[in-house]
């Protein structure tokens, strides 16, 4: 069975590297993208099983809006979406409910919680 594919969209190169290492260690096929603009094209290219989205990225297009666009388009009906941001959990929960994300997690230096969350979603 092929490894599940994960796409992380985040503007922070340190987060991209740390999360990538943690998820590759678990055997996932990991892809990253560092810009909100162009995320849709990356989805068609990678065809991930899970999209991990930062909320606060530079520019007008934020992670919650990307999520809403993906859900409205309907091309990726089975795609799991996880909001992964430095925002407080309560705020992330509301954004996830409003924009159609499957789950949410506040960023921390301890990536074990992210690993557990990903494992439960896939």
N, C-alpha and C positions, 0 to 999 in steps of 0.2 A: 504494500500500500504506500502510495506517495505521501511525503510529508505535507502537512497543511501549510498553506502559504499565508504569510502575514505581511501586510503593508503598513508601515508606520509613517505618518505625515507629521513632521515637527520641524520647526525652523532652527532648533538647537543641535549643533553637530555633536555635542557631548552626549545628549540624550539619545540621538540616533545610534551612536557607537555603543553606549552602555546597554541599551535595550536590545540592540542587535546581537551583542555578545551573549546576553542572558537568554534570548530566545533561540539562537542557534545552538546553544549548549543543550537545550531541551529537544533538539532535533527538528525544529521548524525551518521551513524555507523562508528566510527573512529578506524583505525588500524595504528600502527607505526612500523617502522623497522629502525635500527640505523646503517646499513652497506650497502654499494653499492653491495658488493658481496652477492649473495643470493636473490636479489630483484626478479628475475624471479620466483624462488620457492614461494616467498610470493605472487606474482600475481596469481599463480595457486591456492594457499591456500585461499586467501581472495576473489579473483574475484571482484576487486573494480570497481566502476563506474568512479572514478577519482583517478589518481595517481599524487601526489604532490612530485616533485623531487628537492632536493638541487643539485646544480651543483658541488660545491667544497667539496668533501668528501675525507678522507684519502685514499691513495693507488692509483693504476693506473686507476681504473674504476670510472669515473665521471658521474654525472647525465645526461649530454648530450649524452654520449656514451650509457648509459642504454636506454635512449629514442630511439636512433637509432636502437639498437638491438631489442627492442620491436616492432618497426615499421617494421623492416626487417623480423622478424619472422612471423608476420601476425596473431598470435593467438588471439590478443586482438585488433581487427580492430576498435571496437567502444569505446575503452578506451580513455577517455579524459586525457591529460597530461598537467600539469601546472609546469613550472620551477619556483621555489621559492628559491631565492638565494640573497646573499649580493652583488652580482655583479651589476654594473650600469644597468639601464633599457635598454639603447641602446645596450649594449653587450648581454643582455638576449634576446632581440628581434632578433638579428642576430643568436644567438644559437638556438632559437626556430624555426626560419625559416629553418636553415640548417639541423636540426635533427628531425623535425616533431612534435614538441610540439604544442599543441593547443593554449597555452597562456603562459604568464610569469608575474612575479611580483617580485620586489625587496623587501627583508625583511625589516620590521620595527617593532617597539614596538607596534604600533597601528594596531591591528589585524582586524579592521573593513574593511579595504580595501581588505584583504584576504577573509573575510566573503562575501563581495559583489562579488568578483571575482568567488568564489566557487558557489555562488547562481546563477550567470549568466551562469556558465558552466554546471550546472546540471539542 
